[in-house]
Amino acid sequence: MTAKNLTVRWMSAVSLAAGAALALSACGADEAKRDEATGEITAAAEADVFSLQVGDCLSVADVTDTQVQSLPTVPCAEEHDGEVYAETSLSGDEYPADIDAQAEQFCVEAFEPFVGLAYESSTLGAGPLTPSEVSWENGDRVVQCILMTEEPVTGSLEGSAI
């Protein structure tokens, strides 16, 4: 196992239109550039996936590798096709055999309160960013949910009902 695989997180991004799947890992990337007062991203950057926060906007359309060290973040006022919309932490000592099912259930449940429309009725895709077995062993328990659009948008997708 290479050093870059020591902090792997996986993302199964289920796009309603494309059925896309991504796997993400992180190490060696920078923190997202943020406004100190608001915490909002202020400049486009390749950000370590462990620095992502709810509300961050992403450009994920061109991410094709199954494992990457970072994700392209952008200010939400700029065109983007992804947004972190929810986060939770899992518990337990053992890596869950059903981690994907747990994460997907959480993301679907968090979808409607954020978007304002049920997942099944929306044109948006969504998927979880989950710990890998190796990052779990290193204490990573965070699951983040990422919205995805086919066409770039500006602004947050919160309350968009699309």
N, C-alpha and C positions, 0 to 999 in steps of 0.2 A: 504494500500500500504506500502510495506516494504521500509526501507531506501535505500536498494540497487536498487530499482526501480526508484529512484528520478533522476537518470542520464542515462536513457535508450536511446540507439540508436538501430535501427533495421537494419538488413541487409538481403536483399533477394538476395541470391547468386544463380544465375541461371547458373548451369553447363550444357554445351551442352551435355555431356555424361550422367550425373546422374540426372540432374534436382534438385539438392540439394537446401535446403533452411535453412538459419541460422538467428537467431535473436541475436543481441549483446547488452550488456549493460556495463556500466562502473562505478565503484566507488571503491575506496580502492586499486586499482592496482597501480603498480609503473610506472614511466615514462620509455620509452625505453632507454637503455644504448647507448649513442651516442658519436662519436668522436667530440670534440669541434670544430675543424676546418672545417670538411666536413659535419657534421650532420648525417653521416651514422651510422647505428646500428653496435655496436662493439661486443656485446655479446648477446647470447640468453637470453630472459627474457619474463615473462608474463607482457605485457605492457597494461596499461589503454588504451582503444580504443580512448580516447580523446587526447592521446599523439602520435597517428599515423600520419605520414607524407607521402606525395607522395614520392615514391621510396622505402618505407619500405617493407621488405620481411617478409612473415608470414608462419607459419606452421598451416594450418587450416583443414587438412584432418580429424583429430581426434576430431574436435569441433562438438559435437552432441547436446549439450543443445540448447534450443531455446533462452535462455538468459544467457549471461556470463558476468563476470566483466572485463575480459581482453582477449587479444589474444596473442598467442605465437609468438614473433618476433625473427628473427635470422639475422645475417649478410647475405647479399645477396650472398656471396661467399660460404655459406653453403647450403646444400640441403633445399629446401622449395617448397611449392606448392601454394603460394599466394603472390601477390604484389599489393600495393596501387599504382594506375597509374594515377589517376586524382582526382581533388577536386574542388568543387564550394560551394558557399553559396546561399541559397534561401532567399527570402525576404518576408515580410508581417508580420502582427500581428497575423492572424489566422492560425492555423495548416492546411496546404493544404489537402483537401479531396483526391486529386490526387497526393500526395507526391511520391508514388511508381512509377507512370507513369512519373512524372517529373524527378525523379532520374534515372530511367532506360533509358529514352531518352538521358539524359546528358551522361551517361556511354557508351551507344552505340555510340554516336557521338564522344566521346573522345577515343574510342577503336582503330579505324584505324590509327589515327595520332600517337598513341603510339606504337602499335604492328606492324604496317606496312601492315596490311591485314584487310579486312572487317570482322566484327564480324561474319557474316553469313558464311564466308568461313574458319574461324579459328577453330582450335581444342581446343582453350582455352575457359574457361567459364568466366563469369564476372557478377558482381552484385553490387548494391549500398549499402552502409552503410549510413542509414538515421536517422535523429532525430526522437525520439518517441514524442508523444504528450506532455509527461511530460518534456522531455529535451527541447522541443520547448518552453514551458512556461518559462523555465529557460534560454532562450536566445540562445539555440543551433540551428544553421541554416545550419551547414556544412553537405554536402553530399560528401562521398568519394567512389571511384570506386575501386573494388578489382578484379584483375585477379586471376583465379584459374586453376591449371593444374591437370590432373589425376596422372601423374607421377612426382616425385620430380625433380627439376631443380636446377642448380647453376647459379648465375649471374642474371642480370636483364632480363626481357622479352621485354624490349624496343627494337623495331626494329627487333624482332625475326621472324616476318612473319610466325608464326606457328598457 
